[in-house]
C-alpha cells in the first residue's frame, strides 16, 4: 500500500487564494475548506486508501522562541485563519486522520509520520504532499518521496539532488545557509544557492 501525507496548512492557503469566496448560512467563509475536502475526496475516489492530514492548529510553535523573526499568524486573513478548525472538523467527519499541531508544526507531523510509515513493511511508498522545501530532507530513495500536487511533480532522492544540488540529508544545512523567506529567516550573507550546494555536495554538513 501507499501512504499519502498531506500538508493541510498549505492546502488551505492554496485553496483560499485560488477559489472565489463562499459563505455558509451563518456568514462564515468556507470556500477553502470546500476546496481541500474536494481535493482529498478526489484522492480517495482515485484509489488512495491511506491518508493523513497535518494542520497548524496554532501558527506559532516553539521555534518562535528560538528565532524572533520566525513566521507568525500576523497578517493572515481572519477568514483564512477561521477555517483551520473547520477544516480539521470536516476532514475528521469524512473519516480522514487529522493531526492538528499545537506545540509543533504540521511539517513535524508529516516528517514523523513519514518515518513511521516507511518503517512498516506493508507500506510500499510514502508520498509527502507538499512543495515545502523543508520536507525534502525526509525523502529517502524512492521509498519516501515528495509530491507537489499543484505542479504534479514527484521528487525522489535523485529529484531532490537535481533540484537543490544536495542530498536530502543536507537540506537543513542548505536552508540554514541560503535562508527561507516563507519561514522568516534570512540565511547567511554571501551564501547563495550555488555556493551552498557546491560546499554541501562535498562536505554534506557544516
C-alpha positions as CSV (number, residue, x, y, z in Angstrom):
1,X,0.0,0.0,0.0
2,X,0.9,3.6,-0.4
3,X,0.6,6.3,2.3
4,X,-0.3,9.9,1.4
5,X,0.7,12.5,3.9
6,X,-0.9,15.9,3.2
7,X,0.1,19.4,4.4
8,X,-3.3,20.7,5.3
9,X,-2.0,24.2,6.1
10,X,-0.5,24.6,2.6
11,X,-3.6,23.2,1.0
12,X,-5.9,25.5,3.0
13,X,-3.8,28.5,1.9
14,X,-3.6,27.4,-1.7
15,X,-7.4,27.0,-2.0
16,X,-8.1,30.2,-0.1
17,X,-6.3,32.2,-2.7
18,X,-7.4,30.1,-5.7
19,X,-11.2,29.9,-5.1
20,X,-13.9,32.6,-5.1
21,X,-15.5,33.4,-1.8
22,X,-18.3,31.2,-0.5
23,X,-20.1,31.6,2.8
24,X,-22.4,29.3,4.8
25,X,-25.8,30.4,6.2
26,X,-24.0,31.9,9.3
27,X,-21.8,34.0,7.1
28,X,-18.6,32.1,7.7
29,X,-16.1,31.9,4.8
30,X,-15.8,28.2,3.8
31,X,-14.5,28.1,0.2
32,X,-11.0,26.9,1.1
33,X,-12.4,24.1,3.3
34,X,-14.6,23.0,0.5
35,X,-11.6,23.0,-1.9
36,X,-9.4,21.0,0.4
37,X,-12.2,18.5,1.1
38,X,-12.9,18.1,-2.6
39,X,-9.2,17.5,-3.2
40,X,-8.9,14.9,-0.5
41,X,-12.1,13.1,-1.7
42,X,-10.6,13.2,-5.2
43,X,-7.6,11.2,-3.9
44,X,-9.9,8.7,-2.3
45,X,-12.0,8.3,-5.4
46,X,-8.8,7.8,-7.4
47,X,-7.9,4.8,-5.3
48,X,-5.8,6.1,-2.4
49,X,-6.5,4.1,0.7
50,X,-4.3,5.6,3.4
51,X,-4.3,9.4,4.0
52,X,-3.1,11.5,6.9
53,X,-3.5,15.3,7.0
54,X,-1.5,17.6,9.3
55,X,-2.5,21.2,10.1
56,X,-1.1,24.1,12.1
57,X,-3.9,24.4,14.6
58,X,-1.8,27.2,16.1
59,X,0.6,29.0,13.7
60,X,3.2,29.8,16.3
61,X,5.4,27.0,17.6
62,X,8.5,26.5,19.9
63,X,10.6,27.8,17.1
64,X,9.3,31.4,17.7
65,X,11.2,31.3,20.9
66,X,14.4,30.3,19.1
67,X,14.2,33.0,16.4
68,X,12.3,36.3,16.9
69,X,11.6,36.7,13.2
70,X,10.1,33.2,12.7
71,X,6.8,33.1,11.0
72,X,3.7,34.0,13.0
73,X,-0.1,34.4,12.3
74,X,0.4,38.1,11.9
75,X,-1.0,39.4,8.6
76,X,-3.0,36.2,7.8
77,X,-6.6,37.0,6.7
78,X,-9.1,36.3,9.5
79,X,-11.3,34.5,7.1
80,X,-8.4,32.1,6.4
81,X,-7.4,31.6,10.0
82,X,-11.0,30.9,11.0
83,X,-11.2,27.9,8.6
84,X,-8.5,25.9,10.3
85,X,-10.7,24.4,13.0
86,X,-13.5,23.9,10.4
87,X,-11.1,22.0,8.1
88,X,-10.0,19.7,10.9
89,X,-13.6,19.0,11.9
90,X,-14.7,18.5,8.3
91,X,-11.9,16.1,7.4
92,X,-12.4,14.1,10.6
93,X,-16.1,13.8,9.9
94,X,-15.2,12.4,6.5
95,X,-13.1,9.7,8.2
96,X,-9.7,11.2,7.4
97,X,-7.0,11.0,10.0
98,X,-6.1,14.6,11.0
99,X,-3.2,15.8,13.2
100,X,-3.9,19.3,14.5
101,X,-0.5,20.6,15.7
102,X,-0.1,23.0,18.6
103,X,3.4,22.9,20.1
104,X,5.0,21.5,17.0
105,X,4.1,22.2,13.3
106,X,2.4,20.4,10.5
107,X,5.8,19.8,8.9
108,X,6.9,18.0,12.1
109,X,3.9,15.7,12.0
110,X,4.4,14.9,8.3
111,X,8.1,14.1,8.9
112,X,7.4,11.9,11.9
113,X,4.6,10.1,10.1
114,X,6.8,9.5,7.0
115,X,9.4,7.8,9.1
116,X,6.9,5.7,11.0
117,X,5.1,4.6,7.8
118,X,8.3,3.8,5.9
119,X,9.2,1.5,8.8
120,X,6.1,-0.6,8.2
121,X,6.9,-3.5,5.8
122,X,3.4,-3.3,4.4
123,X,4.0,0.2,3.1
124,X,5.4,0.2,-0.5
125,X,5.8,4.0,-0.7
126,X,5.2,7.2,1.3
127,X,4.1,10.3,-0.6
128,X,4.6,13.6,1.3
129,X,2.2,16.0,-0.4
130,X,3.7,19.5,-0.1
131,X,6.0,21.7,-2.1
132,X,7.7,22.9,1.1
133,X,11.5,22.8,0.8
134,X,11.8,21.7,4.5
135,X,10.2,18.3,3.8
136,X,12.8,17.5,1.1
137,X,15.0,16.4,3.9
138,X,12.6,13.5,4.6
139,X,13.0,12.0,1.1
140,X,14.7,8.6,1.1
141,X,15.5,6.8,-2.2
142,X,12.2,6.0,-3.9
143,X,10.5,4.9,-0.7
144,X,9.7,8.3,0.7
145,X,9.0,10.9,-2.0
146,X,7.7,14.4,-2.1
147,X,4.8,15.4,-4.3
148,X,3.8,18.9,-5.4
149,X,0.2,18.3,-6.3
150,X,-0.3,21.7,-7.9
151,X,2.6,21.2,-10.3
152,X,2.1,17.4,-10.5
153,X,5.8,16.9,-9.8
154,X,7.1,14.0,-7.7
155,X,10.7,14.1,-6.4
156,X,12.6,11.1,-5.1
157,X,16.1,11.3,-3.8
158,X,17.6,11.8,-7.2
159,X,15.0,14.5,-7.9
160,X,15.9,16.4,-4.7
161,X,19.6,16.3,-5.7
162,X,18.7,17.5,-9.2
163,X,16.7,20.5,-7.8
164,X,18.9,21.7,-5.0
165,X,22.3,20.2,-5.8
166,X,22.5,18.5,-2.4
167,X,21.2,15.2,-0.9
168,X,18.1,15.2,1.3
169,X,20.3,14.8,4.4
170,X,21.9,18.2,3.6
171,X,18.7,20.2,3.2
172,X,18.7,21.6,6.7
173,X,22.2,22.9,6.2
174,X,21.3,24.2,2.8
175,X,18.3,26.2,4.0
176,X,20.3,27.5,7.0
177,X,22.8,28.9,4.6
178,X,20.5,30.3,1.9
179,X,17.6,31.2,4.2
180,X,13.9,30.7,3.7
181,X,11.7,33.8,3.4
182,X,8.5,31.8,3.9
183,X,9.7,30.9,7.4
184,X,11.1,34.3,8.2
185,X,14.9,33.6,8.5
186,X,17.5,35.3,6.2
187,X,20.4,32.8,5.9
188,X,24.0,33.9,5.8
189,X,25.1,36.9,3.8
190,X,27.2,35.9,0.7
191,X,25.9,32.3,0.6
192,X,23.7,31.7,-2.4
193,X,22.2,28.5,-3.8
194,X,25.2,27.6,-6.0
195,X,27.9,28.2,-3.4
196,X,25.9,26.4,-0.7
197,X,25.2,23.4,-2.9
198,X,28.8,23.2,-4.0
199,X,30.1,23.2,-0.4
200,X,27.5,20.8,0.9
201,X,27.9,18.4,-2.1
202,X,31.4,17.9,-0.9
203,X,31.1,18.1,2.9
204,X,27.5,17.1,3.5
205,X,27.1,19.2,6.6
206,X,28.5,22.4,8.2
